[in-house]
Structures are given as structure tokens and as C-alpha cells.
Amino acid sequence: MKPIFANIAKGIASGVMISIGCAVYLGCPDKIVGAVLFSVALLTICYFGFSLYTGKIGFIVLKHGKTEVSELLLGLLGNLVGVVLCGWALMAAIPAMKETALALCNAKLAGQTWWQTFARGCFCGVLMYVAVAVFKEKKSPIGVLFAIPVFILSGFEHSIADIGYFAVSGIFSLRAFGFLWLVIAGNTVGAMVLPALSLVWKEKSAE
């Protein structure tokens, strides 16, 4: 049972940090600055070894045993718990932030078709994989510092951050639920693109 709780706890820790990233983005009048400062969330997650679904799902292509899948799903559960609870806390603690989140979330729901939401999630997934892979392989935060602002300013969708925004906004509906699952699916597919392609060129190199 200890590994189960440990993985959930790491996921909750990531949810807390993503909530802080959401808060600085919502609270910052300059969206470019807010997008850059959001990077503090993923930097903390990477340096402390927390578990973030969008940062780990791409690596499941290369290593997908029962242990890896279990850790991924338990981490996702923790992500949801952490980001929702912190989102509610932010909504209560900073009422003005709720209004900003409400406008943001309503725009997402009204301004996107299902396939646009999925596609935006895919592109975010690609960048999340790049950010974490560069951190792991090159021991450098440069991927995080560029990939996070790029996905935010491009209008791509990050599932855990979006759950945080919706929690702060107080929106709870079937439409929002469907939107968020589309983003999770998009993040999942997008994060797998580059590692899947890497298997192809590695196989070619081995021939």
C-alpha cells in the first residue's frame, strides 16, 4: 500500500504546483509574463521528482510495464485531487481570480469544436514531452522555460491546468467534463508522437 500512497502523494504535489502556475497566469496582467512564470510549476515538479501525468505519459511508449502504468494512473488521480482542491481554495481566497477564470473557461467552451480542443491538447502534449525529456536527458531546465510559455501563448490545452482553471471558475457541467477529457486524450496522444517516432529511427540505426 505504501507505493500506492506515495504515487498519489507525488501526484497531489504536482497538482498543487500546477494550481500555483494557474494562479500566477490568471493574476498576471501581462499574459507573456504570466506564461513564463507558469514555468515555476513544471520546474518544481521536475527538480523534486513529483508525478505529473502530462509530463510522464509520453515515456510510457518506451517503458510500459505494470509498474509504469500503475504509477502513471495513480499520479493522475493525485493530480486531479491536488489541482481541484487548490483551485477551490483559490476561488475562495481570491474572488477576483474566479471572475478571470470564469471568462477564460467560458471562452474555451464556447470558442472550440471538439476536434479543435483535441488538437490543441495534442500539440501541448508534444511540448510537455519535449520539456521533460530535455530536463531528463540534458539535465537542463531550458526545455521547460521555453516549452511552457510556447504552449500557453499558442493557445494549446494542458489538461491538469485546465482542470485547475475550471475549479477556480466554479464551472461544473457535462460540457466542461467532456472538454477536459478531450484535452486529456489530446495530451496523451500528442506526448506519444515524438517517442514513437524515435523508435523508428532507432530501429533504422540498428539495422
Sequence and secondary structure as in RCSB ss.txt:
>XXXX:A:sequence
MKPIFANIAKGIASGVMISIGCAVYLGCPDKIVGAVLFSVALLTICYFGFSLYTGKIGFIVLKHGKTEVSELLLG
LLGNLVGVVLCGWALMAAIPAMKETALALCNAKLAGQTWWQTFARGCFCGVLMYVAVAVFKEKKSPIGVLFAIPV
FILSGFEHSIADIGYFAVSGIFSLRAFGFLWLVIAGNTVGAMVLPALSLVWKEKSAE
>XXXX:A:secstr
 HHHHHHHHHHHHHHHHHHHHHHHHHH SSHHHHHHHTHHHHHHHHHHT   HHHHGGGGGT   HHHHHHHHHH
HHHHHHHHHHHHHHHHHH HHHHHHHHHHHHHHHHH  HHHHHHHHHHHHHHHHHHHHHHHHH  SHHHHHHHHH
HHHHT   HHHHHHHHHHHT   HHHHHHHHHHHHHHHHHHHHHHHHHHHHHHHHH 
